[in-house]
């Protein structure tokens, strides 16, 4: 689990007076059952039956939940004190992590959290029956914290969990969390859906909109299943909020719609998840904005800017429109817009409900992959200039999506990484956006190359870092 982010609910009070005695009793009036007889149970048919036992749901879902262990070799540096005397040397040590996963296809395709397997050089999957298989990574996406693995069980058809991406889950629904907390073995906890569409930053570009639950989730539950009372997968448990590092009843799961998208991509041979984009920069509707627009409540996302020729502009969206819903689902903030569009498939048509001039209407927007305009043109810089040792790339909507940054940050050249060279000494950092060199606007890597084509001298460089413009003077 990520540090200080993991899921709990008080145990349900099972009141005998709330159930039909005939329905809850296994007693036989004609005498005791045979010693080894076990009652046969069907899936719960009503709320009262579900309160009696979750066993039928567990029986259906648990066989598809697996344990995942990941190992990686880490070089440990020697103590600098002993190095001064020529003693000590770097040593290799093995680091491991434990988590959970869910079999979603009978041919051995498994979904888990990316942070469970990130950096792993040896990944092992243990099934519910304790058999172990080596696994390979088909696709890993740090932004949504999901990864897809594949194991080879031969001709055997493995038990699976159906992915329920209908989006019909509601706050208050009963759910079960199944995983392997602290490596003790498969464990089932119960709770409810505490909230839907939780995003990390209401003004940001969210990678996903989480399901919040109070079902107990602890370290080791990461990548495990959040299932509904039909025994279907509605989310993959990802992290908790906790001051102690253990469950405090505030946990989050990646919803099934995003899980299904990444599984389909991996099963189809894709190695990266393509997220459609709207081509609109949105911001949360505050109370003040709501009053100025005549809205009764501060909800939705205000369209602040449009990408020229992007999907939103072509569909007829305008600056000042307030997005209220996408495909009939309410939009609570700007991040909900980003997630709803990213969860769609490229080519899908989305019904976007908006408010404009006091009236509501619906527009149809086509989901498209963000364009790579200008072309990527990634290059390593060298020579007598402030960017020596830096790897740079043209900033485009596609690159912005890859890096998880706002494509509306402006035109310029993005610093991807810094190696040895003047750039390191000058204080440049990955993520800096190069805007101007010696008063010359920089829009592409070609512009930057042309600006530093001289043989050194005085340099004035303007970058954008953390939303602020910074100008520095250098001599090479």
MOGI-V163115 format. One record per pair of residues at least 24 apart in sequence whose ideal C-beta (glycine too) atoms are under 7 Angstrom apart, sorted by sequence separation. I is the first residue (numbers start at 1). J is the second residue. D is the distance in Angstrom with one decimal. If there is no record, write none. Layout:
i=[I & I]
j=[J & J]
d=[D & D]
//
This chain:
i=[101 & 125 & 169 & 171 & 191 & 211 & 281 & 300 & 326 & 327 & 372 & 392 & 409 & 437 & 71 & 171 & 190 & 371 & 390 & 391 & 23 & 70 & 114 & 123 & 125 & 189 & 233 & 280 & 326 & 341 & 371 & 372 & 391 & 436 & 69 & 70 & 114 & 169 & 189 & 226 & 279 & 295 & 370 & 371 & 435 & 24 & 114 & 218 & 279 & 325 & 370 & 390 & 435 & 19 & 69 & 218 & 293 & 323 & 324 & 389 & 413 & 434 & 435 & 18 & 115 & 117 & 217 & 301 & 324 & 389 & 412 & 433 & 68 & 114 & 216 & 279 & 300 & 323 & 324 & 370 & 389 & 412 & 413 & 432 & 433 & 68 & 113 & 114 & 279 & 280 & 301 & 322 & 389 & 411 & 413 & 18 & 19 & 67 & 68 & 113 & 114 & 278 & 279 & 299 & 301 & 321 & 322 & 388 & 389 & 390 & 432 & 66 & 113 & 217 & 278 & 279 & 388 & 389 & 435 & 65 & 66 & 111 & 112 & 214 & 321 & 388 & 389 & 413 & 177 & 182 & 215 & 301 & 324 & 386 & 387 & 429 & 14 & 65 & 66 & 111 & 112 & 181 & 182 & 183 & 280 & 285 & 317 & 370 & 386 & 64 & 175 & 177 & 181 & 182 & 212 & 213 & 318 & 378 & 390 & 395 & 12 & 64 & 109 & 110 & 176 & 177 & 181 & 175 & 177 & 180 & 181 & 212 & 213 & 386 & 109 & 110 & 179 & 211 & 282 & 108 & 169 & 179 & 210 & 211 & 392 & 108 & 210 & 66 & 68 & 108 & 177 & 210 & 211 & 108 & 179 & 70 & 178 & 208 & 209 & 317 & 70 & 72 & 177 & 178 & 208 & 316 & 68 & 72 & 73 & 101 & 315 & 426 & 68 & 71 & 72 & 177 & 178 & 284 & 315 & 70 & 71 & 108 & 208 & 284 & 315 & 394 & 71 & 106 & 175 & 176 & 283 & 394 & 106 & 175 & 282 & 393 & 412 & 70 & 175 & 312 & 392 & 106 & 198 & 311 & 410 & 422 & 68 & 69 & 103 & 105 & 173 & 174 & 282 & 311 & 409 & 103 & 104 & 392 & 68 & 103 & 104 & 311 & 103 & 128 & 179 & 66 & 67 & 102 & 104 & 169 & 278 & 66 & 177 & 66 & 66 & 65 & 144 & 278 & 143 & 144 & 161 & 164 & 277 & 294 & 63 & 169 & 276 & 387 & 62 & 161 & 276 & 379 & 275 & 377 & 385 & 164 & 276 & 377 & 164 & 383 & 162 & 163 & 164 & 276 & 374 & 161 & 162 & 384 & 161 & 274 & 384 & 386 & 385 & 386 & 100 & 100 & 203 & 203 & 98 & 202 & 261 & 98 & 258 & 257 & 278 & 386 & 146 & 167 & 307 & 386 & 165 & 276 & 277 & 385 & 164 & 165 & 276 & 384 & 145 & 163 & 276 & 277 & 64 & 165 & 274 & 63 & 64 & 163 & 64 & 163 & 61 & 305 & 116 & 115 & 116 & 146 & 113 & 145 & 113 & 144 & 112 & 2 & 65 & 67 & 146 & 65 & 144 & 148 & 148 & 62 & 146 & 61 & 58 & 144 & 148 & 57 & 100 & 277 & 65 & 99 & 100 & 141 & 54 & 98 & 100 & 101 & 99 & 100 & 102 & 113 & 139 & 50 & 62 & 99 & 100 & 277 & 111 & 113 & 62 & 139 & 209 & 275 & 139 & 209 & 281 & 138 & 206 & 58 & 205 & 209 & 102 & 139 & 202 & 203 & 204 & 208 & 139 & 141 & 202 & 206 & 202 & 205 & 206 & 102 & 199 & 201 & 197 & 54 & 199 & 199 & 197 & 199 & 111 & 111 & 109 & 68 & 109 & 65 & 104 & 65 & 105 & 167 & 61 & 61 & 7 & 57 & 61 & 60 & 57 & 57 & 50 & 9 & 9 & 8 & 9 & 44 & 43 & 205 & 9 & 7 & 8 & 9 & 7 & 8 & 7 & 8 & 7 & 7 & 6 & 6 & 6 & 6 & 1 & 1 & 1 & 7 & 6 & 7 & 5 & 6 & 5 & 5 & 6 & 2 & 1 & 4 & 1 & 4 & 8 & 6 & 7 & 8 & 9 & 4 & 6 & 8 & 3 & 7 & 6 & 143]
j=[125 & 149 & 193 & 195 & 215 & 235 & 305 & 324 & 350 & 351 & 396 & 416 & 433 & 461 & 96 & 196 & 215 & 396 & 415 & 416 & 49 & 96 & 140 & 149 & 151 & 215 & 259 & 306 & 352 & 367 & 397 & 398 & 417 & 462 & 96 & 97 & 141 & 196 & 216 & 253 & 306 & 322 & 397 & 398 & 462 & 52 & 142 & 246 & 307 & 353 & 398 & 418 & 463 & 48 & 98 & 247 & 322 & 352 & 353 & 418 & 442 & 463 & 464 & 48 & 145 & 147 & 247 & 331 & 354 & 419 & 442 & 463 & 99 & 145 & 247 & 310 & 331 & 354 & 355 & 401 & 420 & 443 & 444 & 463 & 464 & 100 & 145 & 146 & 311 & 312 & 333 & 354 & 421 & 443 & 445 & 51 & 52 & 100 & 101 & 146 & 147 & 311 & 312 & 332 & 334 & 354 & 355 & 421 & 422 & 423 & 465 & 100 & 147 & 251 & 312 & 313 & 422 & 423 & 469 & 100 & 101 & 146 & 147 & 249 & 356 & 423 & 424 & 448 & 213 & 218 & 251 & 337 & 360 & 422 & 423 & 465 & 51 & 102 & 103 & 148 & 149 & 218 & 219 & 220 & 317 & 322 & 354 & 407 & 423 & 102 & 213 & 215 & 219 & 220 & 250 & 251 & 356 & 416 & 428 & 433 & 51 & 103 & 148 & 149 & 215 & 216 & 220 & 215 & 217 & 220 & 221 & 252 & 253 & 426 & 150 & 151 & 220 & 252 & 323 & 150 & 211 & 221 & 252 & 253 & 434 & 151 & 253 & 110 & 112 & 152 & 221 & 254 & 255 & 153 & 224 & 116 & 224 & 254 & 255 & 363 & 117 & 119 & 224 & 225 & 255 & 363 & 116 & 120 & 121 & 149 & 363 & 474 & 117 & 120 & 121 & 226 & 227 & 333 & 364 & 120 & 121 & 158 & 258 & 334 & 365 & 444 & 122 & 157 & 226 & 227 & 334 & 445 & 158 & 227 & 334 & 445 & 464 & 123 & 228 & 365 & 445 & 160 & 252 & 365 & 464 & 476 & 123 & 124 & 158 & 160 & 228 & 229 & 337 & 366 & 464 & 159 & 160 & 448 & 125 & 160 & 161 & 368 & 161 & 186 & 237 & 125 & 126 & 161 & 163 & 228 & 337 & 126 & 237 & 127 & 128 & 128 & 207 & 341 & 207 & 208 & 225 & 228 & 341 & 358 & 128 & 234 & 341 & 452 & 128 & 227 & 342 & 445 & 342 & 444 & 452 & 232 & 344 & 445 & 233 & 452 & 232 & 233 & 234 & 346 & 444 & 232 & 233 & 455 & 233 & 346 & 456 & 459 & 459 & 461 & 179 & 180 & 283 & 284 & 180 & 284 & 343 & 183 & 343 & 343 & 365 & 474 & 236 & 257 & 397 & 476 & 256 & 367 & 368 & 476 & 256 & 257 & 368 & 476 & 238 & 256 & 369 & 370 & 159 & 260 & 369 & 159 & 160 & 259 & 161 & 260 & 161 & 408 & 222 & 222 & 223 & 254 & 222 & 254 & 223 & 254 & 223 & 115 & 178 & 180 & 259 & 179 & 258 & 262 & 263 & 178 & 262 & 178 & 176 & 262 & 266 & 176 & 220 & 397 & 186 & 220 & 221 & 262 & 176 & 220 & 222 & 223 & 222 & 223 & 225 & 236 & 262 & 174 & 186 & 223 & 224 & 401 & 236 & 238 & 188 & 265 & 335 & 401 & 266 & 336 & 408 & 266 & 335 & 188 & 335 & 339 & 233 & 270 & 333 & 334 & 335 & 339 & 271 & 273 & 334 & 338 & 335 & 338 & 339 & 236 & 333 & 335 & 332 & 190 & 335 & 336 & 336 & 339 & 259 & 263 & 263 & 223 & 267 & 224 & 263 & 225 & 267 & 329 & 225 & 227 & 177 & 227 & 231 & 231 & 229 & 231 & 229 & 190 & 191 & 191 & 192 & 229 & 231 & 406 & 214 & 213 & 214 & 215 & 214 & 215 & 215 & 216 & 216 & 217 & 217 & 218 & 219 & 221 & 219 & 221 & 222 & 237 & 239 & 240 & 239 & 240 & 240 & 241 & 242 & 239 & 239 & 242 & 240 & 243 & 247 & 246 & 247 & 248 & 249 & 245 & 247 & 249 & 245 & 251 & 251 & 404]
d=[6.6 & 6.7 & 5.8 & 6.1 & 3.1 & 4.6 & 4.0 & 4.8 & 5.7 & 5.3 & 5.1 & 6.5 & 6.3 & 5.7 & 4.8 & 6.1 & 5.9 & 6.6 & 5.3 & 4.6 & 7.0 & 6.5 & 5.0 & 6.7 & 5.2 & 4.9 & 7.0 & 5.4 & 5.6 & 6.2 & 5.5 & 4.0 & 4.8 & 4.1 & 6.2 & 4.9 & 6.2 & 6.9 & 4.0 & 4.4 & 6.6 & 7.0 & 3.5 & 6.2 & 4.7 & 5.3 & 5.2 & 5.4 & 4.0 & 3.8 & 4.8 & 5.5 & 6.3 & 5.2 & 5.5 & 5.1 & 6.3 & 6.1 & 4.7 & 6.1 & 5.5 & 5.5 & 5.9 & 6.4 & 5.9 & 5.3 & 5.6 & 5.5 & 6.3 & 4.7 & 5.9 & 6.1 & 4.9 & 4.9 & 4.6 & 2.2 & 5.4 & 5.6 & 5.8 & 4.8 & 5.5 & 6.8 & 6.7 & 4.6 & 4.2 & 6.4 & 5.1 & 5.9 & 4.7 & 3.9 & 6.2 & 6.3 & 2.0 & 4.9 & 5.6 & 6.9 & 6.0 & 6.2 & 4.7 & 6.5 & 4.5 & 6.0 & 4.5 & 5.8 & 4.5 & 4.6 & 4.5 & 3.9 & 6.4 & 3.9 & 5.3 & 6.8 & 6.8 & 4.3 & 4.9 & 6.3 & 4.1 & 4.4 & 6.9 & 6.2 & 4.8 & 6.3 & 5.5 & 4.3 & 5.1 & 5.7 & 5.7 & 5.2 & 6.9 & 6.2 & 6.8 & 4.7 & 6.9 & 5.8 & 5.3 & 7.0 & 6.3 & 5.8 & 6.3 & 5.6 & 6.5 & 3.9 & 6.1 & 5.6 & 5.9 & 6.2 & 7.0 & 6.7 & 6.5 & 6.0 & 5.7 & 3.9 & 6.5 & 5.2 & 6.9 & 5.4 & 7.0 & 6.9 & 5.8 & 6.6 & 6.1 & 4.4 & 6.4 & 4.5 & 6.7 & 6.8 & 4.4 & 5.8 & 5.3 & 5.0 & 5.0 & 5.7 & 6.5 & 5.0 & 5.7 & 6.7 & 6.4 & 6.9 & 6.5 & 5.6 & 7.0 & 3.7 & 3.9 & 4.6 & 7.0 & 4.3 & 6.2 & 6.3 & 5.6 & 6.2 & 6.4 & 6.6 & 5.4 & 5.3 & 2.7 & 6.4 & 5.5 & 5.4 & 6.9 & 6.4 & 4.8 & 4.9 & 6.4 & 4.7 & 6.9 & 5.3 & 5.6 & 5.4 & 6.2 & 6.7 & 4.9 & 5.7 & 6.7 & 6.4 & 4.9 & 5.6 & 6.7 & 4.6 & 6.2 & 3.3 & 6.5 & 6.0 & 5.3 & 5.3 & 4.2 & 5.3 & 4.4 & 4.1 & 5.6 & 5.1 & 5.4 & 5.5 & 5.1 & 6.6 & 4.2 & 7.0 & 7.0 & 5.0 & 6.0 & 6.1 & 5.8 & 5.3 & 6.2 & 5.2 & 6.8 & 6.0 & 6.7 & 4.9 & 5.2 & 6.2 & 6.4 & 5.5 & 5.3 & 5.5 & 6.9 & 6.4 & 5.9 & 6.5 & 5.7 & 5.1 & 6.3 & 5.1 & 6.8 & 6.1 & 6.3 & 5.2 & 4.2 & 5.4 & 6.1 & 6.5 & 6.6 & 6.2 & 5.7 & 5.5 & 6.8 & 6.5 & 4.9 & 4.9 & 4.2 & 5.1 & 6.0 & 6.5 & 6.3 & 5.8 & 4.9 & 5.4 & 5.4 & 6.4 & 6.1 & 6.9 & 6.4 & 5.4 & 4.0 & 6.9 & 3.8 & 3.8 & 5.3 & 4.6 & 6.4 & 6.5 & 4.8 & 5.0 & 5.3 & 5.3 & 5.4 & 6.8 & 6.6 & 6.1 & 4.3 & 5.9 & 3.5 & 5.1 & 6.8 & 5.4 & 3.7 & 5.1 & 5.9 & 5.3 & 6.8 & 4.7 & 6.1 & 5.0 & 5.3 & 4.6 & 6.6 & 4.7 & 6.6 & 6.4 & 6.9 & 6.7 & 4.3 & 3.6 & 7.0 & 6.0 & 5.5 & 4.4 & 5.7 & 4.6 & 5.4 & 5.0 & 6.1 & 4.4 & 4.7 & 4.7 & 5.0 & 3.9 & 5.2 & 5.9 & 4.3 & 4.8 & 5.8 & 5.5 & 5.3 & 6.6 & 4.8 & 6.0 & 4.6 & 6.7 & 4.2 & 6.1 & 3.3 & 6.0 & 4.6 & 4.6 & 6.6 & 6.6 & 5.7 & 6.1 & 5.9 & 5.8 & 5.0 & 6.1 & 6.8 & 6.8 & 3.7 & 6.2 & 6.8 & 6.3 & 6.4 & 6.3 & 6.0 & 6.2 & 6.0 & 5.1 & 6.5 & 4.8 & 4.4 & 4.6 & 4.8 & 6.7 & 6.4 & 6.3 & 6.3 & 4.5 & 3.5 & 6.6 & 6.1 & 5.6 & 6.9 & 6.2 & 6.8 & 5.8 & 3.9 & 5.6 & 4.3 & 4.1 & 3.4 & 5.4 & 7.0 & 4.1 & 6.0 & 6.6 & 4.0 & 5.8 & 5.7 & 5.6 & 5.8 & 5.0 & 6.5 & 5.2 & 5.9 & 4.9 & 5.0 & 6.7 & 6.6 & 6.2 & 5.9 & 6.0 & 3.5 & 6.3 & 5.4 & 6.9 & 5.8 & 5.7 & 6.7 & 6.3 & 6.0 & 6.0 & 5.5 & 5.2 & 6.7 & 6.7 & 6.3 & 4.8 & 5.9 & 6.7 & 4.6 & 3.7 & 6.0 & 4.8 & 5.7 & 6.4 & 3.1 & 6.6 & 6.2 & 6.2 & 7.0 & 6.1 & 4.0 & 5.3 & 5.4 & 5.6 & 6.8 & 6.6 & 5.3 & 3.8 & 6.3 & 3.0 & 5.2 & 5.7 & 6.3 & 6.9 & 4.3 & 6.9 & 4.8 & 6.1 & 6.0 & 5.4 & 3.6 & 2.7 & 5.3 & 5.8 & 5.7 & 4.9 & 6.3 & 5.7 & 6.9 & 6.9 & 4.4 & 6.8 & 6.0 & 6.8 & 6.7 & 5.7 & 5.9 & 4.1 & 6.6 & 1.9 & 6.1 & 5.4]
//
